[in-house]
Amino acid sequence: MPDLRSIAPYGDLSGDGFPFSVPVIRKPRPLDVSKTTFLVGENGSGKSTLLEGIAASAHLPTVGSEMVDDDPTLAPQRQLGEAW
């Protein structure tokens, strides 16, 4: 698998519900992740949601090795993954 070097939105991020209501998702910027990247923020700021969206976009497993495509609780993150 190739290394992830950057992420940037390419789809519609204008939804009103979760996860598009999370501030870090609502106002995205391209991220250079080619080096060590730290995600820092208050609880509820969207760190895990962003990572789960990236996992969904790349079709990677998440918590407990569950595939994002198979976990019904991660439907919003799959929507986000389609936009990133």
C-alpha positions as CSV (number, residue, x, y, z in Angstrom):
1,M,0.0,0.0,0.0
2,P,1.4,3.4,-0.9
3,D,2.1,5.9,1.9
4,L,-0.5,8.6,2.5
5,R,1.1,12.0,1.8
6,S,-1.8,14.4,1.8
7,I,-5.6,14.6,2.1
8,A,-7.9,17.2,0.7
9,P,-11.7,17.4,0.2
10,Y,-13.0,16.8,-3.3
11,G,-16.7,16.3,-2.7
12,D,-19.7,18.1,-1.3
13,L,-19.1,19.0,2.4
14,S,-22.3,21.2,2.7
15,G,-24.4,18.7,4.6
16,D,-26.1,19.9,7.8
17,G,-25.9,16.8,9.9
18,F,-23.1,14.9,11.4
19,P,-20.2,14.7,10.4
20,F,-20.5,17.8,8.3
21,S,-21.5,19.9,11.3
22,V,-18.2,19.3,13.0
23,P,-16.1,22.5,12.6
24,V,-12.9,20.8,11.4
25,I,-15.0,19.1,8.6
26,R,-17.1,22.2,7.8
27,K,-14.0,24.4,7.0
28,P,-11.5,21.9,5.6
29,R,-8.0,22.6,4.4
30,P,-5.7,20.3,2.5
31,L,-3.5,18.5,5.0
32,D,0.1,17.5,4.3
33,V,0.5,14.2,6.3
34,S,3.8,13.1,4.7
35,K,5.6,13.5,8.0
36,T,4.5,12.7,11.6
37,T,1.1,14.4,12.1
38,F,-0.5,15.2,15.4
39,L,-4.2,15.9,15.7
40,V,-4.8,18.0,18.7
41,G,-8.1,19.5,19.9
42,E,-10.9,19.5,22.5
43,N,-13.2,16.6,22.9
44,G,-15.8,16.7,20.2
45,S,-13.6,18.7,17.8
46,G,-13.6,16.0,15.1
47,K,-10.2,14.3,15.5
48,S,-11.6,10.7,15.4
49,T,-14.3,11.6,12.9
50,L,-11.6,12.9,10.5
51,L,-9.5,9.8,10.9
52,E,-12.5,7.5,10.5
53,G,-13.4,9.4,7.3
54,I,-9.9,8.9,6.0
55,A,-10.2,5.2,6.8
56,A,-13.5,5.0,5.0
57,S,-12.0,6.7,2.0
58,A,-9.1,4.3,1.9
59,H,-11.2,1.3,2.8
60,L,-9.1,0.6,5.9
61,P,-10.2,-1.1,9.1
62,T,-11.0,1.0,12.2
63,V,-11.5,0.1,15.9
64,G,-11.3,-3.6,16.6
65,S,-10.2,-4.4,13.0
66,E,-13.8,-3.8,11.8
67,M,-14.0,-2.7,8.2
68,V,-15.6,0.7,7.9
69,D,-17.8,-0.6,5.1
70,D,-19.2,-3.3,7.4
71,D,-19.9,-1.2,10.6
72,P,-23.4,0.3,10.5
73,T,-22.5,2.9,13.2
74,L,-19.9,4.4,10.8
75,A,-22.4,5.4,8.1
76,P,-21.6,9.2,8.6
77,Q,-17.9,8.6,8.4
78,R,-18.5,6.7,5.1
79,Q,-20.3,9.8,3.8
80,L,-17.3,11.9,4.8
81,G,-14.9,9.4,3.2
82,E,-16.8,9.9,-0.1
83,A,-16.1,13.6,0.1
84,W,-12.4,13.3,1.0
